[in-house]
Amino acid sequence: EVQLVESGGDFVQPGGSLRLSCAASGFTFSNYEMNWVRQAPGKGPEWLSYINVNGATTFYADSVKGRFTISRDNARNSLYLQMSSLRVEDTALYYCARDEGDIKADKWGQGTLVTVSS
Amino acid sequence: DTVMTQSPLSLSVTPGQPASISCKSSQSLLHSDGKTYLYWYLQKPGQSPQLLIYKVSSRLSGVPSRFSGSGSGTDFTLRISRVEAEDVGVYYCMQALHLITFGQGTRLEI
């Protein structure tokens, strides 16, 4: 069974940093492109970042460009999101999601909660 | 940014009746490869979004045949032929041609 399990969410003050992880199982992680998507309370999903299979190509939404960094470790079947200069508006449930070629975000984790507040 | 606009924002449907959701994009979603990168997701209460339809009209494996997608260019529609109680939730369209953006969601109630 395909599983994506996010972790690392926490309560952090504005300006702080956090590293999220996504552990993949049930499929050959190194063959799949991956994304981070977040959802603020009561809002719709917001795509944040994409990484290709070997980590050489990444894209970011303008809202996080320069502050967030996506990476992956195929040997550990893991996806990461390094977040810095966090703002109150970064408060959200953060999901990792898998792409299967043209089939975007076909599998999602359950999310990890990030709360940014003073 | 490509803006995705859904309508209506909420929908109340009697079980067994059809439902339709519109999604309009601010730019064409037709790629030079001939594919159109428009997707539909359902987020059931308390759950993560789940993919229903990819590239306008292809149903993901396991998605009931009562769900169908259509459209081209900038105008797209998700139809549910006969709504069931388990279809309750928020439906989102998403484009993946110009990075990725989601619509604001359509809440379906029974």
Interface residues (C-beta under 8 A of the other chain):
Chain A: N35 G44 P45 E46 W47 Y50 F59 A61 D62 Y95 D102 I103 K104 A105 D106 W108 G109 Q110 G111
Chain B: D1 K35 Y37 Y39 Y41 Q43 S48 P49 Q50 L51 Y54 K55 L60 V90 Y92 M94 A96 L99 I100 T101 F102 G103 Q104 G105
